[in-house]
Amino acid sequence: MLALTYVPDAHHPVLQLGEVPDPTPGAGEVLLRVRATALNRADLQQVRGLYPPPAGESEIPGLEAAGIVEAVGAGVEGWQVGDRAMALLAGGGQAEKVVAPVGQLMPIPGGSEDLSFEEAAAIPEVGLTAWTNLVHEGGLQRGEVVLITAAASGVGSFAVQLARELEARVLVAGRSVERLRPLVALGAAAAFSLGAELPARVRAASGGEGAHLVVDLVGGEAIVQHLDCLREHGRLVLVGLLGGGRATIPLHTLMRRWLRVIGSVLRARSREEKAALVAAFSAFALPRLADGRLRPVVDRVLPFDRIAEGYAALETGGVLGKIVLTME
């Protein structure tokens, strides 16, 4: 089968398509013929040699895919050859075929707003990341105020919609307010620039109190400002490190305001934990995907043989939502 192969390099990885052996599903696994896949910043870090896959998982990049079930392994129930499915993966999605644990497989919703394979491929990683950090880690409740940073990203744009459906008040922040404008139509109450003025603007937009929850995709030294956006007893879930991996945090601020900082990654979680998260997400999100209340934001769709172009666009920035690759 055809798959992305690469020579890792921190600055200029060599990306190309090459022939590799077809994967075979083991017990509790499903073989998916990929019709579309998508890019994530974790893929970019992997091809740079900075983020290897978990032990035992595919070395091929790709954390999500959508396609047709081609074979099922021993013990798999509820799936049969020919089913349309989308999968959360620890790797392997950027290929013509991929093996997925059955617990990380979701049906592609049908209904009045049928999802294409390209749309479905843009859901698993961002949807599960958003759900995990809003609900499982962040404990977002109805009526609370949530601030999402780097919200124009794939994760951010889907998190806005999920938080809206959870009946929270959603605030978003990013480098460019102009790029955040489309998120207002998706449920954001207000959009702000990242920077020193952000805490005051968040407090002004939340009755002077600040946010209950920050889902932070930026990290770095900016985390100090993002912590200042929280009200007393607030919590911050650190999901991304676009701003860097180090920061100096005034610990007395955490102590005096009873703040909580929670670190979170999805890829390294066990298959059992991922299966539980997928089940919870599916129960909430699949009906909303079926009727159009939730929708992935797709920046562009490229043919698979232009995957290097997609990686270059991801690295350059300015992408709203996801870059999707189609096998058509």
TIMAR-652818 format. One record per residue (C-alpha): residue number from 1; residue in three letters; x, y, z. Coordinates in nm, 2 decimals. Layout:
// residues N
<pos=NUM code=ALA u=X v=Y w=Z>;
...
// end
This chain:
// residues 328
<pos=1 code=MET u=0.00 v=0.00 w=0.00>;
<pos=2 code=LEU u=0.10 v=0.36 w=-0.04>;
<pos=3 code=ALA u=0.19 v=0.56 w=0.27>;
<pos=4 code=LEU u=0.38 v=0.86 w=0.39>;
<pos=5 code=THR u=0.74 v=0.79 w=0.47>;
<pos=6 code=TYR u=0.99 v=1.04 w=0.60>;
<pos=7 code=VAL u=1.34 v=1.12 w=0.70>;
<pos=8 code=PRO u=1.30 v=1.31 w=1.03>;
<pos=9 code=ASP u=1.47 v=1.64 w=1.07>;
<pos=10 code=ALA u=1.39 v=1.92 w=1.32>;
<pos=11 code=HIS u=1.39 v=2.19 w=1.05>;
<pos=12 code=HIS u=1.35 v=2.02 w=0.71>;
<pos=13 code=PRO u=1.21 v=1.67 w=0.72>;
<pos=14 code=VAL u=1.21 v=1.48 w=0.39>;
<pos=15 code=LEU u=0.85 v=1.37 w=0.31>;
<pos=16 code=GLN u=0.76 v=1.12 w=0.03>;
<pos=17 code=LEU u=0.51 v=0.86 w=-0.06>;
<pos=18 code=GLY u=0.63 v=0.50 w=-0.07>;
<pos=19 code=GLU u=0.51 v=0.14 w=-0.08>;
<pos=20 code=VAL u=0.49 v=-0.03 w=0.26>;
<pos=21 code=PRO u=0.34 v=-0.37 w=0.36>;
<pos=22 code=ASP u=-0.04 v=-0.38 w=0.43>;
<pos=23 code=PRO u=-0.13 v=-0.39 w=0.80>;
<pos=24 code=THR u=-0.32 v=-0.69 w=0.94>;
<pos=25 code=PRO u=-0.59 v=-0.65 w=1.21>;
<pos=26 code=GLY u=-0.53 v=-0.85 w=1.53>;
<pos=27 code=ALA u=-0.78 v=-0.94 w=1.79>;
<pos=28 code=GLY u=-1.01 v=-0.65 w=1.87>;
<pos=29 code=GLU u=-0.89 v=-0.45 w=1.57>;
<pos=30 code=VAL u=-1.04 v=-0.34 w=1.24>;
<pos=31 code=LEU u=-0.87 v=-0.28 w=0.90>;
<pos=32 code=LEU u=-0.99 v=0.04 w=0.74>;
<pos=33 code=ARG u=-0.94 v=0.13 w=0.38>;
<pos=34 code=VAL u=-0.87 v=0.50 w=0.41>;
<pos=35 code=ARG u=-1.07 v=0.74 w=0.20>;
<pos=36 code=ALA u=-0.95 v=1.05 w=0.37>;
<pos=37 code=THR u=-0.71 v=1.15 w=0.65>;
<pos=38 code=ALA u=-0.61 v=1.48 w=0.82>;
<pos=39 code=LEU u=-0.30 v=1.66 w=0.95>;
<pos=40 code=ASN u=-0.23 v=1.76 w=1.31>;
<pos=41 code=ARG u=0.06 v=1.95 w=1.47>;
<pos=42 code=ALA u=0.15 v=1.62 w=1.64>;
<pos=43 code=ASP u=0.23 v=1.48 w=1.29>;
<pos=44 code=LEU u=0.45 v=1.78 w=1.22>;
<pos=45 code=GLN u=0.64 v=1.72 w=1.54>;
<pos=46 code=GLN u=0.67 v=1.35 w=1.46>;
<pos=47 code=VAL u=0.83 v=1.41 w=1.11>;
<pos=48 code=ARG u=1.06 v=1.65 w=1.28>;
<pos=49 code=GLY u=1.18 v=1.37 w=1.50>;
<pos=50 code=LEU u=1.05 v=1.53 w=1.82>;
<pos=51 code=TYR u=0.73 v=1.32 w=1.89>;
<pos=52 code=PRO u=0.77 v=0.95 w=1.83>;
<pos=53 code=PRO u=0.46 v=0.73 w=1.84>;
<pos=54 code=PRO u=0.38 v=0.53 w=2.16>;
<pos=55 code=ALA u=0.55 v=0.19 w=2.18>;
<pos=56 code=GLY u=0.39 v=-0.07 w=1.96>;
<pos=57 code=GLU u=0.20 v=0.17 w=1.74>;
<pos=58 code=SER u=0.26 v=0.24 w=1.37>;
<pos=59 code=GLU u=0.56 v=0.46 w=1.27>;
<pos=60 code=ILE u=0.35 v=0.61 w=0.99>;
<pos=61 code=PRO u=0.21 v=0.95 w=1.09>;
<pos=62 code=GLY u=-0.16 v=1.01 w=1.10>;
<pos=63 code=LEU u=-0.39 v=1.03 w=1.41>;
<pos=64 code=GLU u=-0.72 v=1.01 w=1.24>;
<pos=65 code=ALA u=-0.88 v=0.87 w=0.93>;
<pos=66 code=ALA u=-1.21 v=0.79 w=0.77>;
<pos=67 code=GLY u=-1.30 v=0.51 w=0.52>;
<pos=68 code=ILE u=-1.45 v=0.17 w=0.47>;
<pos=69 code=VAL u=-1.41 v=-0.14 w=0.69>;
<pos=70 code=GLU u=-1.22 v=-0.40 w=0.49>;
<pos=71 code=ALA u=-1.16 v=-0.67 w=0.75>;
<pos=72 code=VAL u=-1.22 v=-0.73 w=1.12>;
<pos=73 code=GLY u=-1.01 v=-0.92 w=1.36>;
<pos=74 code=ALA u=-1.10 v=-1.19 w=1.61>;
<pos=75 code=GLY u=-1.35 v=-1.09 w=1.88>;
<pos=76 code=VAL u=-1.48 v=-0.78 w=1.69>;
<pos=77 code=GLU u=-1.85 v=-0.73 w=1.72>;
<pos=78 code=GLY u=-2.08 v=-0.46 w=1.58>;
<pos=79 code=TRP u=-1.88 v=-0.40 w=1.27>;
<pos=80 code=GLN u=-1.88 v=-0.57 w=0.93>;
<pos=81 code=VAL u=-1.70 v=-0.53 w=0.60>;
<pos=82 code=GLY u=-1.83 v=-0.23 w=0.40>;
<pos=83 code=ASP u=-1.93 v=-0.01 w=0.70>;
<pos=84 code=ARG u=-1.83 v=0.36 w=0.69>;
<pos=85 code=ALA u=-1.62 v=0.45 w=0.98>;
<pos=86 code=MET u=-1.39 v=0.71 w=1.13>;
<pos=87 code=ALA u=-1.11 v=0.63 w=1.37>;
<pos=88 code=LEU u=-0.90 v=0.78 w=1.64>;
<pos=89 code=LEU u=-0.54 v=0.65 w=1.59>;
<pos=90 code=ALA u=-0.21 v=0.66 w=1.77>;
<pos=91 code=GLY u=-0.05 v=0.65 w=1.42>;
<pos=92 code=GLY u=-0.08 v=0.50 w=1.07>;
<pos=93 code=GLY u=-0.35 v=0.72 w=0.93>;
<pos=94 code=GLN u=-0.16 v=0.87 w=0.64>;
<pos=95 code=ALA u=-0.17 v=0.55 w=0.43>;
<pos=96 code=GLU u=-0.41 v=0.37 w=0.21>;
<pos=97 code=LYS u=-0.50 v=0.12 w=0.49>;
<pos=98 code=VAL u=-0.48 v=0.14 w=0.86>;
<pos=99 code=VAL u=-0.55 v=-0.08 w=1.16>;
<pos=100 code=ALA u=-0.76 v=0.07 w=1.44>;
<pos=101 code=PRO u=-0.86 v=-0.07 w=1.78>;
<pos=102 code=VAL u=-1.24 v=-0.13 w=1.77>;
<pos=103 code=GLY u=-1.29 v=0.09 w=2.07>;
<pos=104 code=GLN u=-1.15 v=0.38 w=1.88>;
<pos=105 code=LEU u=-1.38 v=0.34 w=1.58>;
<pos=106 code=MET u=-1.69 v=0.55 w=1.53>;
<pos=107 code=PRO u=-1.96 v=0.52 w=1.26>;
<pos=108 code=ILE u=-1.98 v=0.81 w=1.02>;
<pos=109 code=PRO u=-2.32 v=0.97 w=1.10>;
<pos=110 code=GLY u=-2.58 v=0.97 w=0.83>;
<pos=111 code=GLY u=-2.90 v=1.16 w=0.83>;
<pos=112 code=SER u=-3.02 v=1.50 w=0.70>;
<pos=113 code=GLU u=-2.66 v=1.63 w=0.71>;
<pos=114 code=ASP u=-2.46 v=1.33 w=0.58>;
<pos=115 code=LEU u=-2.09 v=1.37 w=0.65>;
<pos=116 code=SER u=-1.84 v=1.32 w=0.36>;
<pos=117 code=PHE u=-1.53 v=1.11 w=0.42>;
<pos=118 code=GLU u=-1.33 v=1.43 w=0.41>;
<pos=119 code=GLU u=-1.54 v=1.59 w=0.68>;
<pos=120 code=ALA u=-1.53 v=1.26 w=0.89>;
<pos=121 code=ALA u=-1.15 v=1.24 w=0.87>;
<pos=122 code=ALA u=-1.13 v=1.59 w=1.03>;
<pos=123 code=ILE u=-1.33 v=1.48 w=1.34>;
<pos=124 code=PRO u=-1.16 v=1.21 w=1.56>;
<pos=125 code=GLU u=-0.85 v=1.37 w=1.68>;
<pos=126 code=VAL u=-0.99 v=1.72 w=1.73>;
<pos=127 code=GLY u=-1.32 v=1.60 w=1.86>;
<pos=128 code=LEU u=-1.17 v=1.37 w=2.12>;
<pos=129 code=THR u=-0.91 v=1.62 w=2.22>;
<pos=130 code=ALA u=-1.17 v=1.89 w=2.26>;
<pos=131 code=TRP u=-1.41 v=1.65 w=2.45>;
<pos=132 code=THR u=-1.13 v=1.52 w=2.68>;
<pos=133 code=ASN u=-1.01 v=1.86 w=2.78>;
<pos=134 code=LEU u=-1.34 v=2.04 w=2.81>;
<pos=135 code=VAL u=-1.53 v=1.76 w=2.99>;
<pos=136 code=HIS u=-1.31 v=1.48 w=3.12>;
<pos=137 code=GLU u=-1.02 v=1.70 w=3.24>;
<pos=138 code=GLY u=-1.18 v=2.04 w=3.25>;
<pos=139 code=GLY u=-1.51 v=1.94 w=3.40>;
<pos=140 code=LEU u=-1.70 v=2.21 w=3.21>;
<pos=141 code=GLN u=-2.05 v=2.27 w=3.34>;
<pos=142 code=ARG u=-2.36 v=2.43 w=3.19>;
<pos=143 code=GLY u=-2.35 v=2.81 w=3.24>;
<pos=144 code=GLU u=-1.97 v=2.83 w=3.30>;
<pos=145 code=VAL u=-1.73 v=3.06 w=3.11>;
<pos=146 code=VAL u=-1.46 v=2.89 w=2.91>;
<pos=147 code=LEU u=-1.17 v=3.06 w=2.73>;
<pos=148 code=ILE u=-1.01 v=2.87 w=2.44>;
<pos=149 code=THR u=-0.67 v=2.99 w=2.32>;
<pos=150 code=ALA u=-0.53 v=2.93 w=1.97>;
<pos=151 code=ALA u=-0.90 v=2.88 w=1.89>;
<pos=152 code=ALA u=-0.86 v=2.90 w=1.51>;
<pos=153 code=SER u=-0.69 v=2.56 w=1.51>;
<pos=154 code=GLY u=-0.87 v=2.24 w=1.44>;
<pos=155 code=VAL u=-0.90 v=2.15 w=1.81>;
<pos=156 code=GLY u=-1.00 v=2.51 w=1.90>;
<pos=157 code=SER u=-1.27 v=2.54 w=1.63>;
<pos=158 code=PHE u=-1.43 v=2.21 w=1.73>;
<pos=159 code=ALA u=-1.40 v=2.29 w=2.10>;
<pos=160 code=VAL u=-1.60 v=2.61 w=2.05>;
<pos=161 code=GLN u=-1.89 v=2.41 w=1.91>;
<pos=162 code=LEU u=-1.87 v=2.15 w=2.18>;
<pos=163 code=ALA u=-1.87 v=2.41 w=2.46>;
<pos=164 code=ARG u=-2.16 v=2.58 w=2.29>;
<pos=165 code=GLU u=-2.35 v=2.25 w=2.29>;
<pos=166 code=LEU u=-2.26 v=2.20 w=2.66>;
<pos=167 code=GLU u=-2.43 v=2.54 w=2.71>;
<pos=168 code=ALA u=-2.12 v=2.72 w=2.83>;
<pos=169 code=ARG u=-2.03 v=3.08 w=2.75>;
<pos=170 code=VAL u=-1.74 v=3.06 w=2.51>;
<pos=171 code=LEU u=-1.46 v=3.31 w=2.47>;
<pos=172 code=VAL u=-1.18 v=3.27 w=2.22>;
<pos=173 code=ALA u=-0.83 v=3.41 w=2.18>;
<pos=174 code=GLY u=-0.56 v=3.40 w=1.91>;
<pos=175 code=ARG u=-0.29 v=3.59 w=1.74>;
<pos=176 code=SER u=-0.54 v=3.75 w=1.49>;
<pos=177 code=VAL u=-0.89 v=3.86 w=1.59>;
<pos=178 code=GLU u=-0.98 v=3.87 w=1.22>;
<pos=179 code=ARG u=-0.90 v=3.49 w=1.19>;
<pos=180 code=LEU u=-1.13 v=3.43 w=1.49>;
<pos=181 code=ARG u=-1.43 v=3.60 w=1.34>;
<pos=182 code=PRO u=-1.58 v=3.28 w=1.19>;
<pos=183 code=LEU u=-1.58 v=3.13 w=1.54>;
<pos=184 code=VAL u=-1.85 v=3.38 w=1.65>;
<pos=185 code=ALA u=-2.09 v=3.21 w=1.41>;
<pos=186 code=LEU u=-2.00 v=2.88 w=1.56>;
<pos=187 code=GLY u=-2.09 v=2.99 w=1.91>;
<pos=188 code=ALA u=-1.81 v=3.21 w=2.05>;
<pos=189 code=ALA u=-1.95 v=3.51 w=2.24>;
<pos=190 code=ALA u=-1.64 v=3.72 w=2.20>;
<pos=191 code=ALA u=-1.29 v=3.70 w=2.04>;
<pos=192 code=PHE u=-0.97 v=3.86 w=2.17>;
<pos=193 code=SER u=-0.61 v=3.90 w=2.08>;
<pos=194 code=LEU u=-0.35 v=3.71 w=2.28>;
<pos=195 code=GLY u=-0.13 v=3.93 w=2.49>;
<pos=196 code=ALA u=-0.11 v=4.14 w=2.80>;
<pos=197 code=GLU u=-0.46 v=4.29 w=2.77>;
<pos=198 code=LEU u=-0.63 v=3.95 w=2.75>;
<pos=199 code=PRO u=-0.70 v=3.90 w=3.13>;
<pos=200 code=ALA u=-0.88 v=4.24 w=3.15>;
<pos=201 code=ARG u=-1.08 v=4.17 w=2.84>;
<pos=202 code=VAL u=-1.19 v=3.82 w=2.97>;
<pos=203 code=ARG u=-1.29 v=3.97 w=3.30>;
<pos=204 code=ALA u=-1.49 v=4.24 w=3.13>;
<pos=205 code=ALA u=-1.67 v=3.98 w=2.92>;
<pos=206 code=SER u=-1.75 v=3.76 w=3.22>;
<pos=207 code=GLY u=-1.90 v=4.01 w=3.47>;
<pos=208 code=GLY u=-1.57 v=4.10 w=3.62>;
<pos=209 code=GLU u=-1.50 v=3.75 w=3.75>;
<pos=210 code=GLY u=-1.30 v=3.58 w=3.48>;
<pos=211 code=ALA u=-1.33 v=3.24 w=3.32>;
<pos=212 code=HIS u=-1.41 v=2.91 w=3.51>;
<pos=213 code=LEU u=-1.20 v=2.72 w=3.27>;
<pos=214 code=VAL u=-0.92 v=2.79 w=3.02>;
<pos=215 code=VAL u=-0.83 v=2.53 w=2.75>;
<pos=216 code=ASP u=-0.48 v=2.64 w=2.66>;
<pos=217 code=LEU u=-0.33 v=2.54 w=2.33>;
<pos=218 code=VAL u=-0.05 v=2.79 w=2.35>;
<pos=219 code=GLY u=0.15 v=2.74 w=2.68>;
<pos=220 code=GLY u=0.49 v=2.89 w=2.70>;
<pos=221 code=GLU u=0.53 v=3.22 w=2.90>;
<pos=222 code=ALA u=0.18 v=3.32 w=2.78>;
<pos=223 code=ILE u=0.04 v=3.07 w=3.04>;
<pos=224 code=VAL u=0.09 v=3.34 w=3.30>;
<pos=225 code=GLN u=-0.16 v=3.56 w=3.13>;
<pos=226 code=HIS u=-0.40 v=3.28 w=3.07>;
<pos=227 code=LEU u=-0.39 v=3.19 w=3.44>;
<pos=228 code=ASP u=-0.47 v=3.55 w=3.51>;
<pos=229 code=CYS u=-0.79 v=3.51 w=3.30>;
<pos=230 code=LEU u=-0.93 v=3.27 w=3.56>;
<pos=231 code=ARG u=-1.16 v=3.35 w=3.85>;
<pos=232 code=GLU u=-1.10 v=3.21 w=4.20>;
<pos=233 code=HIS u=-1.11 v=2.82 w=4.20>;
<pos=234 code=GLY u=-1.06 v=2.83 w=3.82>;
<pos=235 code=ARG u=-0.88 v=2.56 w=3.63>;
<pos=236 code=LEU u=-0.65 v=2.56 w=3.33>;
<pos=237 code=VAL u=-0.60 v=2.25 w=3.11>;
<pos=238 code=LEU u=-0.27 v=2.27 w=2.92>;
<pos=239 code=VAL u=-0.32 v=2.09 w=2.59>;
<pos=240 code=GLY u=-0.07 v=2.25 w=2.34>;
<pos=241 code=LEU u=0.27 v=2.42 w=2.34>;
<pos=242 code=LEU u=0.26 v=2.65 w=2.04>;
<pos=243 code=GLY u=0.42 v=2.92 w=2.26>;
<pos=244 code=GLY u=0.70 v=2.69 w=2.39>;
<pos=245 code=GLY u=0.76 v=2.43 w=2.65>;
<pos=246 code=ARG u=0.88 v=2.64 w=2.94>;
<pos=247 code=ALA u=0.73 v=2.91 w=3.16>;
<pos=248 code=THR u=0.79 v=3.09 w=3.49>;
<pos=249 code=ILE u=0.47 v=3.08 w=3.69>;
<pos=250 code=PRO u=0.41 v=3.28 w=4.01>;
<pos=251 code=LEU u=0.31 v=3.00 w=4.24>;
<pos=252 code=HIS u=0.16 v=3.24 w=4.50>;
<pos=253 code=THR u=-0.10 v=3.33 w=4.24>;
<pos=254 code=LEU u=-0.21 v=2.96 w=4.22>;
<pos=255 code=MET u=-0.22 v=2.93 w=4.60>;
<pos=256 code=ARG u=-0.40 v=3.26 w=4.68>;
<pos=257 code=ARG u=-0.66 v=3.21 w=4.42>;
<pos=258 code=TRP u=-0.70 v=2.83 w=4.45>;
<pos=259 code=LEU u=-0.62 v=2.77 w=4.09>;
<pos=260 code=ARG u=-0.56 v=2.43 w=3.93>;
<pos=261 code=VAL u=-0.33 v=2.35 w=3.63>;
<pos=262 code=ILE u=-0.39 v=2.02 w=3.45>;
<pos=263 code=GLY u=-0.16 v=1.88 w=3.19>;
<pos=264 code=SER u=-0.32 v=1.67 w=2.92>;
<pos=265 code=VAL u=-0.22 v=1.46 w=2.62>;
<pos=266 code=LEU u=-0.44 v=1.22 w=2.42>;
<pos=267 code=ARG u=-0.21 v=1.01 w=2.21>;
<pos=268 code=ALA u=-0.02 v=0.84 w=2.49>;
<pos=269 code=ARG u=-0.34 v=0.73 w=2.68>;
<pos=270 code=SER u=-0.41 v=0.36 w=2.69>;
<pos=271 code=ARG u=-0.64 v=0.19 w=2.44>;
<pos=272 code=GLU u=-0.88 v=0.12 w=2.72>;
<pos=273 code=GLU u=-0.89 v=0.49 w=2.83>;
<pos=274 code=LYS u=-0.93 v=0.60 w=2.47>;
<pos=275 code=ALA u=-1.22 v=0.36 w=2.42>;
<pos=276 code=ALA u=-1.40 v=0.51 w=2.72>;
<pos=277 code=LEU u=-1.35 v=0.86 w=2.59>;
<pos=278 code=VAL u=-1.46 v=0.76 w=2.24>;
<pos=279 code=ALA u=-1.78 v=0.61 w=2.38>;
<pos=280 code=ALA u=-1.86 v=0.92 w=2.59>;
<pos=281 code=PHE u=-1.78 v=1.15 w=2.30>;
<pos=282 code=SER u=-1.99 v=0.94 w=2.06>;
<pos=283 code=ALA u=-2.30 v=0.94 w=2.28>;
<pos=284 code=PHE u=-2.29 v=1.32 w=2.29>;
<pos=285 code=ALA u=-2.15 v=1.42 w=1.96>;
<pos=286 code=LEU u=-2.27 v=1.17 w=1.69>;
<pos=287 code=PRO u=-2.64 v=1.28 w=1.71>;
<pos=288 code=ARG u=-2.52 v=1.64 w=1.68>;
<pos=289 code=LEU u=-2.29 v=1.55 w=1.38>;
<pos=290 code=ALA u=-2.58 v=1.37 w=1.22>;
<pos=291 code=ASP u=-2.82 v=1.67 w=1.23>;
<pos=292 code=GLY u=-2.55 v=1.94 w=1.16>;
<pos=293 code=ARG u=-2.53 v=2.10 w=1.51>;
<pos=294 code=LEU u=-2.16 v=2.00 w=1.51>;
<pos=295 code=ARG u=-1.93 v=2.03 w=1.21>;
<pos=296 code=PRO u=-1.56 v=2.01 w=1.16>;
<pos=297 code=VAL u=-1.40 v=2.32 w=1.02>;
<pos=298 code=VAL u=-1.20 v=2.22 w=0.71>;
<pos=299 code=ASP u=-0.95 v=2.48 w=0.58>;
<pos=300 code=ARG u=-0.87 v=2.29 w=0.26>;
<pos=301 code=VAL u=-0.88 v=1.94 w=0.10>;
<pos=302 code=LEU u=-0.57 v=1.82 w=-0.09>;
<pos=303 code=PRO u=-0.51 v=1.50 w=-0.28>;
<pos=304 code=PHE u=-0.28 v=1.25 w=-0.09>;
<pos=305 code=ASP u=0.01 v=1.30 w=-0.34>;
<pos=306 code=ARG u=0.02 v=1.67 w=-0.22>;
<pos=307 code=ILE u=0.07 v=1.58 w=0.14>;
<pos=308 code=ALA u=0.40 v=1.77 w=0.16>;
<pos=309 code=GLU u=0.22 v=2.08 w=0.06>;
<pos=310 code=GLY u=-0.02 v=2.02 w=0.34>;
<pos=311 code=TYR u=0.26 v=1.99 w=0.59>;
<pos=312 code=ALA u=0.42 v=2.31 w=0.46>;
<pos=313 code=ALA u=0.09 v=2.50 w=0.51>;
<pos=314 code=LEU u=0.05 v=2.36 w=0.86>;
<pos=315 code=GLU u=0.40 v=2.48 w=0.95>;
<pos=316 code=THR u=0.36 v=2.82 w=0.80>;
<pos=317 code=GLY u=0.04 v=2.88 w=1.00>;
<pos=318 code=GLY u=-0.27 v=3.08 w=0.92>;
<pos=319 code=VAL u=-0.48 v=2.76 w=0.88>;
<pos=320 code=LEU u=-0.84 v=2.78 w=1.00>;
<pos=321 code=GLY u=-0.95 v=2.44 w=1.12>;
<pos=322 code=LYS u=-0.81 v=2.13 w=0.95>;
<pos=323 code=ILE u=-0.61 v=2.03 w=0.64>;
<pos=324 code=VAL u=-0.76 v=1.71 w=0.50>;
<pos=325 code=LEU u=-0.61 v=1.47 w=0.25>;
<pos=326 code=THR u=-0.83 v=1.26 w=0.02>;
<pos=327 code=MET u=-0.74 v=0.93 w=-0.14>;
<pos=328 code=GLU u=-0.98 v=0.99 w=-0.43>;
// end
